[in-house]
Amino acid sequence: MEPLEAGPRFLCDAMLGSLATWLRFFGYDTVYPKPGEPDELLWERARDEGRWLLTADRELASTGPRSMLVRSDGLEDQLTEVFSRLCLHPRPDLEHARCGECNGRLDEVARNEVAGVVPPHILATASRLTRCSGCGRVYWSGSHGRRIRERMEQVVAKLK
């Protein structure tokens, strides 16, 4: 599998916020616009940044060659649709995940650097801690991460 940095980058329109978050979990650089950003600015931004524009709006999807109309309604179906149509082979793990909130890169961080930020029991038990290079949010593997990986596995299984 090619490094995700070399893979496609995405811009999801306002109707695809959950899709944007989950593409980030899979490790894809995915931006999500501020509320109310006009459609013409979305297309221009996607073009200028070399991103695929993912949209549920037929008119917006017709704006250019790197725009894709996402027809599916459910999140897992949307992910499957995008991965299938672009012939992507995502891995069901969080090794290359990006921040679900801001799309920042997640970098491993030493425990002492986040001692006052995470709960003491997490600091003592988490096998790995990462921090977002954009917003500073700290992540660790726990029950939430396990549920995310399980859903990722379901999506990847649909691609086979």
QUIPE-V873699 format. One record per residue. N is the residue number from 0. RES is the residue in one small letter. SS is DSSP state (hx for helix, st for strand, lp for the rest). OMEGA is omega as a letter, one per 40 degrees, with the letter a starting at -180 (* if undefined). NEAR is the number of other ideal C-beta (glycine too) atoms within 8 Angstrom. Layout:
# QUIPE-V873699
N/RES/SS/OMEGA/NEAR + N/RES/SS/OMEGA/NEAR
This chain:
# QUIPE-V873699
0/m/lp/i/4 + 1/e/lp/i/5 + 2/p/lp/a/6 + 3/l/hx/i/9 + 4/e/hx/i/5 + 5/a/hx/a/5 + 6/g/lp/a/10 + 7/p/lp/i/8 + 8/r/lp/a/11 + 9/f/st/i/15 + 10/l/st/i/16 + 11/c/st/i/13 + 12/d/lp/a/14 + 13/a/hx/a/8 + 14/m/hx/a/7 + 15/l/hx/a/14 + 16/g/hx/i/9 + 17/s/hx/i/8 + 18/l/hx/i/14 + 19/a/hx/a/13 + 20/t/hx/a/10 + 21/w/hx/i/11 + 22/l/hx/i/13 + 23/r/hx/i/15 + 24/f/hx/i/12 + 25/f/lp/i/12 + 26/g/lp/a/12 + 27/y/lp/i/13 + 28/d/lp/a/11 + 29/t/st/i/13 + 30/v/st/a/12 + 31/y/st/a/11 + 32/p/lp/i/11 + 33/k/lp/i/4 + 34/p/lp/i/5 + 35/g/lp/i/4 + 36/e/lp/a/8 + 37/p/lp/a/6 + 38/d/hx/a/10 + 39/e/hx/i/6 + 40/l/hx/i/9 + 41/l/hx/a/15 + 42/w/hx/i/13 + 43/e/hx/a/8 + 44/r/hx/i/12 + 45/a/hx/i/14 + 46/r/hx/a/9 + 47/d/hx/a/6 + 48/e/hx/i/9 + 49/g/lp/a/5 + 50/r/lp/i/13 + 51/w/st/i/12 + 52/l/st/i/17 + 53/l/st/a/13 + 54/t/st/i/15 + 55/a/lp/a/8 + 56/d/lp/a/10 + 57/r/hx/a/6 + 58/e/hx/i/7 + 59/l/hx/a/13 + 60/a/hx/a/11 + 61/s/lp/a/6 + 62/t/lp/a/9 + 63/g/lp/a/8 + 64/p/lp/i/3 + 65/r/lp/i/9 + 66/s/st/a/15 + 67/m/st/i/12 + 68/l/st/i/9 + 69/v/lp/a/12 + 70/r/lp/a/5 + 71/s/lp/i/8 + 72/d/lp/a/4 + 73/g/lp/a/6 + 74/l/hx/a/8 + 75/e/hx/i/10 + 76/d/hx/i/9 + 77/q/hx/i/14 + 78/l/hx/i/13 + 79/t/hx/i/12 + 80/e/hx/a/11 + 81/v/hx/a/15 + 82/f/hx/a/12 + 83/s/hx/a/8 + 84/r/hx/i/7 + 85/l/lp/i/9 + 86/c/lp/i/5 + 87/l/lp/a/8 + 88/h/lp/a/7 + 89/p/lp/i/12 + 90/r/lp/a/10 + 91/p/lp/i/8 + 92/d/lp/a/7 + 93/l/lp/a/10 + 94/e/lp/a/6 + 95/h/lp/a/9 + 96/a/lp/i/12 + 97/r/st/a/14 + 98/c/lp/i/15 + 99/g/lp/a/7 + 100/e/lp/a/6 + 101/c/lp/i/8 + 102/n/lp/i/10 + 103/g/lp/i/10 + 104/r/st/i/8 + 105/l/st/a/11 + 106/d/st/i/7 + 107/e/st/a/5 + 108/v/lp/i/10 + 109/a/lp/a/6 + 110/r/hx/a/8 + 111/n/hx/i/5 + 112/e/hx/a/7 + 113/v/lp/a/13 + 114/a/lp/a/8 + 115/g/lp/a/3 + 116/v/lp/a/5 + 117/v/lp/i/11 + 118/p/lp/a/5 + 119/p/hx/a/6 + 120/h/hx/i/6 + 121/i/hx/i/10 + 122/l/hx/a/12 + 123/a/hx/a/6 + 124/t/hx/a/6 + 125/a/lp/a/11 + 126/s/lp/a/4 + 127/r/lp/i/7 + 128/l/st/i/14 + 129/t/st/i/11 + 130/r/st/i/13 + 131/c/st/i/15 + 132/s/lp/a/7 + 133/g/lp/a/9 + 134/c/lp/i/8 + 135/g/lp/i/6 + 136/r/lp/a/9 + 137/v/st/a/12 + 138/y/st/i/11 + 139/w/st/i/11 + 140/s/lp/i/8 + 141/g/lp/a/8 + 142/s/hx/i/5 + 143/h/hx/i/6 + 144/g/hx/i/11 + 145/r/hx/i/9 + 146/r/hx/i/8 + 147/i/hx/i/10 + 148/r/hx/i/11 + 149/e/hx/i/8 + 150/r/hx/i/10 + 151/m/hx/i/14 + 152/e/hx/i/9 + 153/q/hx/i/9 + 154/v/hx/a/14 + 155/v/hx/i/11 + 156/a/hx/i/7 + 157/k/hx/a/8 + 158/l/lp/a/10 + 159/k/lp/*/4
